[in-house]
Amino acid sequence: MISRARATAGRTRMSWLAGAGMVAGCGIWGTHFVAMLAYHAGLPIAFAPGLTILSAVIAMTLCGAGFAIALRINGALGGMVTGSAICAMHYTGMAAVDLPARAVWDASYITASVLIGVSLSGLALHFAMRRKSRSDHVLGAGLFLAAIVGLHFTAMTAVLYVPDGTHHFSGALMNPFALAVVVAAGAAFIVAQALIVAVVDRHLENRAMGEAQRMRAHIAELETTQQALKQTSDDLSEALKAAQAASASKSAFLASMSHELRTPLNAVLGFSEAMQQEVFGPLGSSRYKEYLGNIHHSGSHLLSLINDILDIARYDAGRGELQEETFDPATQITDTIAMMSDQAAKAKVTLMGDIASDLPCLKGDQRRIRQILLNLVSNALKFTPSGGKVMVRAFHTEQGFVLRVTDTGIGIAHSDFHKALEPFGQVDSSLARKYDGIGLGLPLTRQMVEMHGGTLELESAVGHGTSVTITLPAWRLVSRAEAAA
């Protein structure tokens, strides 16, 4: 119990010290009175209850005080206080003895008993508190036992009872048998309680140690997992850097390749156009004119693809710039619808516009806004079957300028939206063969919209058509009066 007190502090330590004092004091008190019961004086003997109880209280109190001093100050000093508890308990217990005799005391034996009790108890706690090895506990216990027994029997030798017929028993007394029962019951109860507390405490300590061991194992496992995650994170960071470097190299390559391809392609288009116009005289066969038309059409298509690739490369490299100006979006939408009407007629698709009458002017890059319109309308016409409809709506809300292109085409599954918005993405590879294009329309449109600070939202259902909504922020709206000024 003292060891447990040493490992704690505050009220818990005081509780353990009080318990240790009770157990030790009860043990000393029980030893004394059991030995007194073994004493046969040849005369009737009894014990005063008050002094008997007081002797037990003295033993338990001073033992607790001695243990506290041993923990806080010095083991030997605490042991000497505990030895004083043995002495005080013994002589108080002797004062409780009542018999028809006169006690004669020998001072030398009294002194010897006190020296034995105090010195041996001091040595006992000195070795017990030192705890250098298990032998210190054994030696401390042995010296403490010697202090109790040595003091008791030396002190008993110091007294001589001379019969005195004139002595009369006084007050309430306890006979030896009653005292034996009280001593046995009290000592057994207190020591049993101490043993139960010690066993329970040891069990709780072992369980706490087991929990601590499991906690340490869990912490070690967490640290291992953390190290693995850190390694994975480092690997992912390296992979991301490599991917970014590869993406930058890809963008640089696309930009370079697009420039290289566009130069000779412009020459092909220029010469084919000059031959179509028969600048230097007639070509002869009409077949040549038909072939030149095919060359010019294919070249124009190839040039538009190269321009798209070049734009993607420019945006990926962060070199996209806006040429800001104020313009009328209604005019741009009307012109786009007119420009795409021939394509709509060939595809047998109805192309309509719905422009709000109070639509304000817009501040942005007019060329890119026109490209956004052309991309969206061209896509809608491309994927809308014969007999379908394409509607272009434009209006403004508190959020800003809204442009919505809706078709009744083949539609896109929600799970395929991300593919449609990725560069070179095709929802279905068969579409790449059935429809012209390499999947840059929507990705380019989204990048140009985001350059303007806007958003692109896609709504679609397979077989029911697609709706693309573009919203540009409200600060890009300019009233027509301001635009005119």
Secondary structure, 3 states (H helix, E strand, C coil): CHHHHHCCCHHHHHHHHHHHHHHHHHHHHHHHHHHHHCCCCCCCCEECHHHHHHHHHHHHHHHHHHHHHHHHCCHHHHHHHHHHHHHHHHHHHHHCEECCEEEEECHHHHHHHHHHHHHHHHHHHHHHHHCCCHHHHHHHHHHHHHHHHHHHHHHHHCEEEEECCCCCCCCCCECHHHHHHHHHHHHHHHHHHHHHHHHHHHHHHHHHHHHHHHHHHHHHHHHHHHHHHHHHHHHHHHHHHHHHHHHHHHHHHHHHHHHHHHHHHHHHHHHHHHHHCCCCCCCCCHHHHHHHHHHHHHHHHHHHHHHHHHHHHHHHCCCCCCCEEEECHHHHHHHHHHHHHHHHHHHCCEEEEEECCCCCEEEEEHHHHHHHHHHHHHHHHHCCCCCCEEEEEEEEECCEEEEEEEECCCCCCHHHHHHHCCCCCCCCHHHHHHCCCCCCHHHHHHHHHHHCCCEEEEEEECCCEEEEEEEEEHHHEECHHHHHC
